[in-house]
């Protein structure tokens, strides 16, 4: 299991950033992808070797204000970060066969828990 501490940028925040300036969106993507990369390195996550995999995202938000589809948008950053950290060789269909999302509230410790299963 991989744990990404805090809440990642949701779709509404990302669209707002893109509308403010075209380079702000790419900055957010880079920062969030690198954030996942560094969490993988810190947690010493080893490369996956059996494919394709299913990824389960357990989203723990601090409250219910954000729609779940806006929250789940962040899986793009997560998948790219897993690839950057060489946990996955790529985030294509060759390596990922599907996703599953679960949503919870944790006011004290918002996070994303990621399970990768064969």
C-alpha positions as CSV (number, residue, x, y, z in Angstrom):
1,X,0.0,0.0,0.0
2,X,1.1,3.5,-0.8
3,X,-0.1,6.5,1.2
4,X,-0.1,10.0,-0.2
5,X,-0.6,12.4,2.7
6,X,-3.1,15.2,2.3
7,X,-5.5,16.0,-0.5
8,X,-4.3,16.3,-4.1
9,X,-5.5,18.9,-6.5
10,X,-9.1,18.2,-7.6
11,X,-10.6,18.8,-11.0
12,X,-12.2,22.1,-10.1
13,X,-9.0,23.5,-8.7
14,X,-7.1,22.3,-11.8
15,X,-9.6,23.9,-14.2
16,X,-9.5,27.2,-12.3
17,X,-5.7,27.1,-12.5
18,X,-5.7,26.4,-16.2
19,X,-8.1,29.3,-16.8
20,X,-5.9,31.7,-14.8
21,X,-2.8,31.1,-16.8
22,X,-1.8,28.3,-19.2
23,X,1.4,27.5,-17.4
24,X,-0.2,27.2,-13.9
25,X,-1.9,23.9,-14.9
26,X,1.4,22.3,-16.0
27,X,3.0,23.5,-12.8
28,X,0.3,21.8,-10.7
29,X,0.6,18.6,-12.8
30,X,4.4,18.6,-12.3
31,X,4.2,19.3,-8.6
32,X,1.5,16.7,-7.8
33,X,3.2,14.0,-9.9
34,X,6.5,14.7,-8.1
35,X,4.7,14.6,-4.8
36,X,3.6,11.0,-5.5
37,X,7.1,10.2,-6.8
38,X,8.7,11.3,-3.5
39,X,6.1,9.5,-1.4
40,X,6.9,6.3,-3.3
41,X,10.7,6.8,-2.7
42,X,10.2,7.7,0.9
43,X,8.0,4.6,1.5
44,X,10.5,2.4,-0.5
45,X,7.8,1.1,-2.8
46,X,9.3,-1.6,-5.0
47,X,8.5,-2.0,-8.7
48,X,5.5,-4.1,-9.7
49,X,6.5,-7.1,-11.9
50,X,3.3,-8.9,-12.7
51,X,0.8,-7.3,-15.1
52,X,-1.8,-6.1,-15.8
53,X,-2.8,-4.8,-12.4
54,X,-5.9,-3.2,-10.8
55,X,-5.4,-0.1,-8.7
56,X,-7.7,0.6,-5.8
57,X,-7.8,4.2,-4.6
58,X,-9.1,4.9,-1.1
59,X,-9.7,8.6,-0.9
60,X,-9.9,10.1,2.6
61,X,-11.1,13.7,2.4
62,X,-11.3,16.1,5.3
63,X,-15.0,16.8,4.6
64,X,-17.8,16.1,2.0
65,X,-17.6,19.4,0.2
66,X,-15.9,18.1,-3.0
67,X,-17.8,15.8,-5.4
68,X,-16.2,12.4,-5.6
69,X,-15.6,12.7,-9.4
70,X,-13.6,15.9,-8.8
71,X,-11.5,14.1,-6.1
72,X,-10.9,11.0,-8.3
73,X,-9.5,13.2,-11.1
74,X,-6.2,13.2,-9.2
75,X,-5.6,9.6,-10.1
76,X,-3.9,11.1,-13.3
77,X,-1.2,12.6,-11.0
78,X,-0.9,9.3,-9.0
79,X,-0.5,7.1,-12.1
80,X,2.1,9.4,-13.6
81,X,3.9,9.6,-10.2
82,X,3.9,5.8,-10.0
83,X,5.5,5.6,-13.4
84,X,8.0,8.3,-12.6
85,X,9.0,6.4,-9.4
86,X,9.3,3.2,-11.6
87,X,6.7,1.4,-9.5
88,X,4.9,0.9,-12.9
89,X,6.7,0.8,-16.3
90,X,3.8,2.8,-17.8
91,X,0.2,3.7,-17.0
92,X,-1.1,2.3,-20.3
93,X,-3.7,-0.5,-20.6
94,X,-0.9,-2.9,-21.1
95,X,0.0,-2.5,-17.4
96,X,-3.3,-1.3,-15.8
97,X,-6.5,-3.3,-16.4
98,X,-8.8,-1.2,-14.2
99,X,-9.5,1.1,-11.3
100,X,-11.7,1.1,-8.2
101,X,-12.4,4.1,-6.1
102,X,-13.7,4.2,-2.5
103,X,-14.4,7.5,-0.6
104,X,-14.2,8.2,3.1
105,X,-14.0,11.2,5.5
106,X,-11.0,11.6,7.9
107,X,-10.9,15.2,9.3
108,X,-7.6,14.5,11.0
109,X,-5.6,12.8,8.3
110,X,-6.8,13.3,4.7
111,X,-4.9,11.1,2.3
112,X,-5.0,8.6,-0.5
113,X,-4.3,5.0,0.1
114,X,-3.3,3.1,-3.1
115,X,-3.5,-0.6,-3.4
116,X,-2.0,-2.3,-6.5
117,X,-3.3,-5.9,-7.0
118,X,-2.9,-8.5,-9.8
